[in-house]
Amino acid sequence: MADNTTDGSHHIQNDSAEAMQINPQRAKQLVENLTGISKRIDAVNKSGRNVRLIAVSKLKPATDILALHQPQSSSPSSSTPFHTHFGENYVQELLEKSRILPRSIRWHFIGGLQSNKCKQLAEQIPNLWCVSSVDSEKKCNELEKGRKALLSQQQNGSGAEKLRIMVQINTSGEENKSGVEPDDALTLCKHIIEKCPSLQLSGFMTIGAIARSKATTPENVNEDFEKLREVRGAAAQGLGWEEDKLELSMGMSADFEGAIGQGSDEVRVGSEIFGERPPKKDAVV
Ligand SMILES: *Cc1c(COP(=O)(O)O)cnc(C)c1O
Protein backbone atom coordinates (compact mmCIF):
# COMPACT_ATOMS: atom_id res chain seq x y z
CA MET A 1 0.00 0.00 0.00
CA ALA A 2 1.51 3.31 -0.96
CA ASP A 3 0.07 6.75 -1.16
CA ASN A 4 1.76 9.74 -2.67
CA THR A 5 2.33 12.61 -0.33
CA THR A 6 2.80 16.24 -1.28
CA ASP A 7 6.59 15.98 -1.20
CA GLY A 8 6.45 13.23 -3.81
CA SER A 9 7.69 10.49 -1.54
CA HIS A 10 5.84 7.31 -0.69
CA HIS A 11 4.54 6.15 2.63
CA ILE A 12 4.69 2.42 2.90
CA GLN A 13 2.62 0.44 5.32
CA ASN A 14 4.75 -2.52 6.12
CA ASP A 15 3.89 -5.62 8.10
CA SER A 16 4.32 -3.87 11.40
CA ALA A 17 2.12 -1.05 10.13
CA GLU A 18 4.84 1.47 10.74
CA ALA A 19 5.21 4.09 8.06
CA MET A 20 8.49 4.14 6.19
CA GLN A 21 9.38 6.99 3.97
CA ILE A 22 11.33 6.21 0.83
CA ASN A 23 13.05 8.89 -1.16
CA PRO A 24 12.12 8.19 -4.80
CA GLN A 25 15.49 9.34 -6.22
CA ARG A 26 17.34 7.10 -3.78
CA ALA A 27 15.03 4.19 -4.63
CA LYS A 28 15.59 4.65 -8.36
CA GLN A 29 19.37 4.82 -7.90
CA LEU A 30 19.41 1.63 -5.82
CA VAL A 31 17.38 -0.28 -8.38
CA GLU A 32 19.73 0.91 -11.13
CA ASN A 33 22.79 -0.09 -9.13
CA LEU A 34 21.46 -3.56 -8.42
CA THR A 35 20.35 -4.07 -12.01
CA GLY A 36 23.85 -3.09 -13.13
CA ILE A 37 25.43 -5.68 -10.82
CA SER A 38 23.04 -8.37 -12.08
CA LYS A 39 24.06 -7.59 -15.65
CA ARG A 40 27.74 -7.80 -14.75
CA ILE A 41 27.10 -11.16 -13.09
CA ASP A 42 25.34 -12.50 -16.19
CA ALA A 43 28.14 -11.23 -18.43
CA VAL A 44 30.83 -13.25 -16.62
CA ASN A 45 28.68 -16.27 -15.78
CA LYS A 46 29.73 -18.32 -18.79
CA SER A 47 28.44 -21.60 -17.41
CA GLY A 48 24.93 -20.20 -17.05
CA ARG A 49 24.53 -21.69 -13.55
CA ASN A 50 22.53 -19.85 -10.92
CA VAL A 51 24.59 -17.26 -9.10
CA ARG A 52 22.82 -15.78 -6.11
CA LEU A 53 23.35 -12.10 -5.43
CA ILE A 54 23.23 -11.13 -1.77
CA ALA A 55 22.73 -7.39 -1.37
CA VAL A 56 24.80 -6.59 1.71
CA SER A 57 22.79 -3.95 3.55
CA LYS A 58 24.70 -3.71 6.83
CA LEU A 59 24.72 -0.20 8.35
CA LYS A 60 22.24 0.94 5.69
CA PRO A 61 18.68 1.96 6.57
CA ALA A 62 15.66 -0.33 6.33
CA THR A 63 14.17 1.99 3.70
CA ASP A 64 17.05 1.12 1.34
CA ILE A 65 16.21 -2.56 1.70
CA LEU A 66 12.51 -2.00 1.18
CA ALA A 67 13.23 0.08 -1.93
CA LEU A 68 14.96 -2.95 -3.45
CA HIS A 69 12.54 -5.55 -2.17
CA GLN A 70 9.36 -3.79 -3.22
CA PRO A 71 10.13 -0.96 -5.65
CA GLN A 72 7.21 1.43 -6.00
CA SER A 73 7.73 1.72 -9.73
CA SER A 74 6.83 -1.92 -10.22
CA SER A 75 3.23 -2.44 -11.15
CA PRO A 76 1.00 -2.28 -8.06
CA SER A 77 -0.72 -5.49 -9.08
CA SER A 78 2.57 -7.36 -9.07
CA SER A 79 3.44 -8.53 -5.60
CA THR A 80 6.54 -10.39 -6.74
CA PRO A 81 9.50 -8.99 -4.84
CA PHE A 82 12.22 -7.40 -6.94
CA HIS A 83 15.14 -8.54 -4.81
CA THR A 84 14.94 -11.07 -2.00
CA HIS A 85 18.37 -11.94 -0.58
CA PHE A 86 19.93 -9.44 1.83
CA GLY A 87 23.01 -9.82 4.00
CA GLU A 88 23.65 -8.37 7.46
CA ASN A 89 26.63 -8.45 9.83
CA TYR A 90 25.32 -7.38 13.23
CA VAL A 91 22.81 -9.36 15.29
CA GLN A 92 21.09 -6.41 16.94
CA GLU A 93 20.73 -4.55 13.65
CA LEU A 94 19.34 -7.62 11.90
CA LEU A 95 16.85 -8.27 14.71
CA GLU A 96 15.56 -4.72 14.40
CA LYS A 97 15.35 -4.76 10.62
CA SER A 98 13.71 -8.17 10.50
CA ARG A 99 10.94 -6.95 12.79
CA ILE A 100 9.98 -3.99 10.62
CA LEU A 101 10.61 -5.40 7.13
CA PRO A 102 8.51 -7.94 5.18
CA ARG A 103 8.77 -11.62 5.97
CA SER A 104 9.30 -12.34 2.27
CA ILE A 105 12.92 -11.17 2.62
CA ARG A 106 15.51 -13.94 2.88
CA TRP A 107 18.13 -12.82 5.37
CA HIS A 108 21.72 -13.98 5.37
CA PHE A 109 23.86 -13.47 8.44
CA ILE A 110 27.39 -13.01 7.10
CA GLY A 111 29.21 -11.25 9.95
CA GLY A 112 31.44 -12.27 12.83
CA LEU A 113 29.30 -14.51 14.99
CA GLN A 114 29.36 -14.74 18.80
CA SER A 115 28.22 -17.99 20.42
CA ASN A 116 26.01 -16.19 22.92
CA LYS A 117 23.98 -14.55 20.11
CA CYS A 118 23.44 -17.66 18.00
CA LYS A 119 20.34 -19.06 19.67
CA GLN A 120 18.51 -15.75 19.51
CA LEU A 121 19.45 -15.26 15.88
CA ALA A 122 18.15 -18.67 14.78
CA GLU A 123 14.99 -18.54 16.90
CA GLN A 124 13.78 -14.97 16.57
CA ILE A 125 14.15 -14.48 12.83
CA PRO A 126 11.98 -17.06 11.04
CA ASN A 127 13.05 -15.69 7.66
CA LEU A 128 16.74 -15.99 8.49
CA TRP A 129 17.62 -18.11 5.47
CA CYS A 130 21.31 -18.79 5.93
CA VAL A 131 24.15 -18.17 8.35
CA SER A 132 27.33 -17.92 6.30
CA SER A 133 29.90 -17.28 8.97
CA VAL A 134 29.89 -20.46 11.05
CA ASP A 135 33.27 -21.56 12.35
CA SER A 136 32.80 -23.73 15.45
CA GLU A 137 30.81 -26.66 16.80
CA LYS A 138 29.69 -24.55 19.72
CA LYS A 139 28.09 -21.98 17.41
CA CYS A 140 26.40 -24.79 15.46
CA ASN A 141 24.99 -26.21 18.69
CA GLU A 142 23.58 -22.82 19.71
CA LEU A 143 22.08 -22.22 16.26
CA GLU A 144 20.59 -25.72 16.42
CA LYS A 145 18.94 -24.96 19.80
CA GLY A 146 17.40 -21.78 18.44
CA ARG A 147 16.12 -23.21 15.17
CA LYS A 148 14.86 -26.35 16.88
CA ALA A 149 12.82 -24.20 19.27
CA LEU A 150 11.41 -22.21 16.36
CA LEU A 151 10.52 -25.28 14.31
CA SER A 152 8.77 -26.86 17.28
CA GLN A 153 6.43 -23.87 17.62
CA GLN A 154 4.50 -25.08 14.59
CA GLN A 155 1.28 -23.49 15.79
CA ASN A 156 2.68 -20.04 15.05
CA GLY A 157 2.64 -20.91 11.35
CA SER A 158 6.02 -19.26 10.94
CA GLY A 159 6.77 -21.28 7.82
CA ALA A 160 10.37 -21.43 9.00
CA GLU A 161 12.66 -23.98 7.39
CA LYS A 162 15.80 -25.69 8.47
CA LEU A 163 18.52 -23.07 8.77
CA ARG A 164 21.11 -23.21 6.00
CA ILE A 165 24.69 -23.12 7.18
CA MET A 166 27.85 -22.17 5.37
CA VAL A 167 31.12 -23.04 7.02
CA GLN A 168 33.47 -20.06 6.86
CA ILE A 169 37.00 -21.00 5.88
CA ASN A 170 40.13 -19.00 6.64
CA THR A 171 41.60 -19.52 3.19
CA SER A 172 44.30 -16.88 3.52
CA GLY A 173 45.83 -18.17 6.75
CA GLU A 174 45.85 -14.65 8.21
CA GLU A 175 45.73 -14.73 11.99
CA ASN A 176 43.10 -12.02 12.32
CA LYS A 177 40.70 -13.64 9.88
CA SER A 178 37.80 -15.68 11.16
CA GLY A 179 36.91 -19.06 9.74
CA VAL A 180 38.10 -22.60 10.31
CA GLU A 181 41.37 -23.87 8.91
CA PRO A 182 40.87 -25.76 5.63
CA ASP A 183 41.95 -29.03 7.28
CA ASP A 184 39.23 -28.72 9.93
CA ALA A 185 36.36 -28.13 7.54
CA LEU A 186 35.27 -31.75 7.12
CA THR A 187 34.99 -32.35 10.87
CA LEU A 188 32.70 -29.35 11.27
CA CYS A 189 30.60 -30.44 8.28
CA LYS A 190 30.13 -33.88 9.81
CA HIS A 191 29.11 -32.32 13.11
CA ILE A 192 26.39 -30.31 11.35
CA ILE A 193 25.09 -33.30 9.44
CA GLU A 194 25.17 -35.73 12.35
CA LYS A 195 24.38 -33.58 15.37
CA CYS A 196 22.27 -30.68 14.12
CA PRO A 197 18.99 -31.86 12.57
CA SER A 198 17.51 -28.35 12.44
CA LEU A 199 20.42 -27.11 10.36
CA GLN A 200 21.28 -27.89 6.76
CA LEU A 201 24.83 -27.74 5.49
CA SER A 202 24.82 -25.72 2.28
CA GLY A 203 28.45 -24.95 1.54
CA PHE A 204 31.51 -22.83 2.26
CA MET A 205 32.24 -19.13 2.53
CA THR A 206 35.44 -17.14 2.44
CA ILE A 207 36.36 -13.48 2.53
CA GLY A 208 40.03 -13.87 1.62
CA ALA A 209 42.92 -11.47 1.79
CA ILE A 210 42.12 -7.86 0.90
CA ALA A 211 45.22 -7.53 -1.29
CA ARG A 212 44.27 -10.56 -3.33
CA SER A 213 40.73 -9.33 -3.56
CA LYS A 214 41.93 -6.00 -5.03
CA ALA A 215 44.17 -7.78 -7.51
CA THR A 216 41.41 -10.10 -8.71
CA THR A 217 40.33 -9.69 -12.30
CA PRO A 218 38.28 -12.01 -14.47
CA GLU A 219 41.58 -13.14 -16.02
CA ASN A 220 43.86 -13.92 -13.09
CA VAL A 221 43.35 -16.49 -10.38
CA ASN A 222 42.66 -15.59 -6.76
CA GLU A 223 44.35 -18.12 -4.45
CA ASP A 224 41.69 -17.78 -1.77
CA PHE A 225 38.98 -18.78 -4.21
CA GLU A 226 41.10 -21.71 -5.43
CA LYS A 227 41.54 -22.79 -1.83
CA LEU A 228 37.79 -22.71 -1.20
CA ARG A 229 37.21 -24.94 -4.23
CA GLU A 230 39.78 -27.39 -2.87
CA VAL A 231 38.06 -27.41 0.52
CA ARG A 232 34.78 -28.21 -1.17
CA GLY A 233 36.33 -30.99 -3.23
CA ALA A 234 37.85 -32.62 -0.16
CA ALA A 235 34.67 -32.25 1.89
CA ALA A 236 32.48 -33.68 -0.86
CA GLN A 237 34.77 -36.65 -1.09
CA GLY A 238 34.88 -37.12 2.68
CA LEU A 239 31.10 -36.94 2.95
CA GLY A 240 30.37 -38.97 -0.17
CA TRP A 241 28.34 -36.06 -1.57
CA GLU A 242 28.17 -34.66 -5.07
CA GLU A 243 30.21 -31.44 -5.20
CA ASP A 244 27.28 -29.43 -6.47
CA LYS A 245 25.41 -30.06 -3.22
CA LEU A 246 27.95 -27.75 -1.60
CA GLU A 247 27.85 -24.12 -2.71
CA LEU A 248 30.72 -21.66 -2.73
CA SER A 249 30.05 -18.18 -1.34
CA MET A 250 32.90 -15.99 -2.54
CA GLY A 251 33.21 -12.57 -4.10
CA MET A 252 32.37 -9.07 -2.85
CA SER A 253 32.22 -5.63 -4.54
CA ALA A 254 35.90 -5.63 -5.49
CA ASP A 255 36.18 -9.18 -6.80
CA PHE A 256 32.80 -10.73 -7.58
CA GLU A 257 33.42 -11.06 -11.30
CA GLY A 258 36.65 -12.97 -10.77
CA ALA A 259 34.95 -15.11 -8.12
CA ILE A 260 32.23 -16.14 -10.55
CA GLY A 261 34.89 -17.04 -13.10
CA GLN A 262 36.35 -19.34 -10.45
CA GLY A 263 33.04 -21.05 -9.72
CA SER A 264 31.26 -18.96 -7.11
CA ASP A 265 27.58 -19.78 -6.53
CA GLU A 266 26.91 -16.73 -4.42
CA VAL A 267 28.38 -13.23 -4.33
CA ARG A 268 27.94 -10.75 -1.49
CA VAL A 269 27.90 -7.20 -2.78
CA GLY A 270 27.46 -4.17 -0.54
CA SER A 271 29.14 -0.89 -1.41
CA GLU A 272 28.69 -1.24 -5.18
CA ILE A 273 24.93 -1.28 -4.58
CA PHE A 274 24.39 0.93 -1.53
CA GLY A 275 27.47 3.17 -1.66
CA GLU A 276 30.00 3.74 1.11
CA ARG A 277 28.88 2.67 4.56
CA PRO A 278 28.71 5.09 7.51
CA PRO A 279 30.78 4.34 10.62
CA LYS A 280 28.92 1.85 12.82
CA LYS A 281 28.24 4.46 15.50
CA ASP A 282 26.38 6.65 12.98
CA ALA A 283 24.28 3.96 11.35
CA VAL A 284 20.47 4.19 11.70
CA VAL A 285 18.02 1.37 11.05
C1 LIG B 1 30.62 -6.23 4.28
C2 LIG B 1 30.76 -7.58 3.70
C3 LIG B 1 30.56 -7.80 2.33
C4 LIG B 1 30.28 -6.68 1.34
O1 LIG B 1 31.43 -5.92 1.12
P1 LIG B 1 31.51 -4.84 -0.09
O2 LIG B 1 32.96 -4.71 -0.32
O3 LIG B 1 30.87 -3.62 0.43
O4 LIG B 1 30.79 -5.43 -1.23
C5 LIG B 1 30.65 -9.10 1.87
N1 LIG B 1 30.92 -10.13 2.68
C6 LIG B 1 31.13 -9.96 4.00
C7 LIG B 1 31.42 -11.15 4.85
C8 LIG B 1 31.06 -8.68 4.56
O5 LIG B 1 31.29 -8.53 5.86
Ligand as a Chemical Component Dictionary entry (heavy atoms), coordinates in Angstrom:
data_LIG
# 
_chem_comp.id                   LIG 
_chem_comp.type                 NON-POLYMER 
_chem_comp.pdbx_formal_charge   0 
_chem_comp.three_letter_code    LIG 
# 
loop_
_chem_comp_atom.comp_id 
_chem_comp_atom.atom_id 
_chem_comp_atom.alt_atom_id 
_chem_comp_atom.type_symbol 
_chem_comp_atom.charge 
_chem_comp_atom.model_Cartn_x 
_chem_comp_atom.model_Cartn_y 
_chem_comp_atom.model_Cartn_z 
_chem_comp_atom.pdbx_ordinal 
LIG C1 C1 C 0 30.617 -6.230  4.277  1  
LIG C2 C2 C 0 30.762 -7.575  3.702  2  
LIG C3 C3 C 0 30.562 -7.797  2.334  3  
LIG C4 C4 C 0 30.282 -6.675  1.340  4  
LIG O1 O1 O 0 31.428 -5.925  1.122  5  
LIG P1 P1 P 0 31.508 -4.844  -0.089 6  
LIG O2 O2 O 0 32.964 -4.713  -0.320 7  
LIG O3 O3 O 0 30.865 -3.619  0.427  8  
LIG O4 O4 O 0 30.794 -5.427  -1.230 9  
LIG C5 C5 C 0 30.651 -9.095  1.865  10 
LIG N1 N1 N 0 30.924 -10.130 2.682  11 
LIG C6 C6 C 0 31.131 -9.962  4.004  12 
LIG C7 C7 C 0 31.417 -11.148 4.851  13 
LIG C8 C8 C 0 31.056 -8.681  4.558  14 
LIG O5 O5 O 0 31.290 -8.528  5.861  15 
# 
loop_
_chem_comp_bond.comp_id 
_chem_comp_bond.atom_id_1 
_chem_comp_bond.atom_id_2 
_chem_comp_bond.value_order 
_chem_comp_bond.pdbx_ordinal 
LIG C1 C2 SING 1  
LIG C2 C3 SING 2  
LIG C2 C8 DOUB 3  
LIG C3 C4 SING 4  
LIG C3 C5 DOUB 5  
LIG C4 O1 SING 6  
LIG O1 P1 SING 7  
LIG P1 O2 DOUB 8  
LIG P1 O3 SING 9  
LIG P1 O4 SING 10 
LIG C5 N1 SING 11 
LIG N1 C6 DOUB 12 
LIG C6 C7 SING 13 
LIG C6 C8 SING 14 
LIG C8 O5 SING 15 
# 
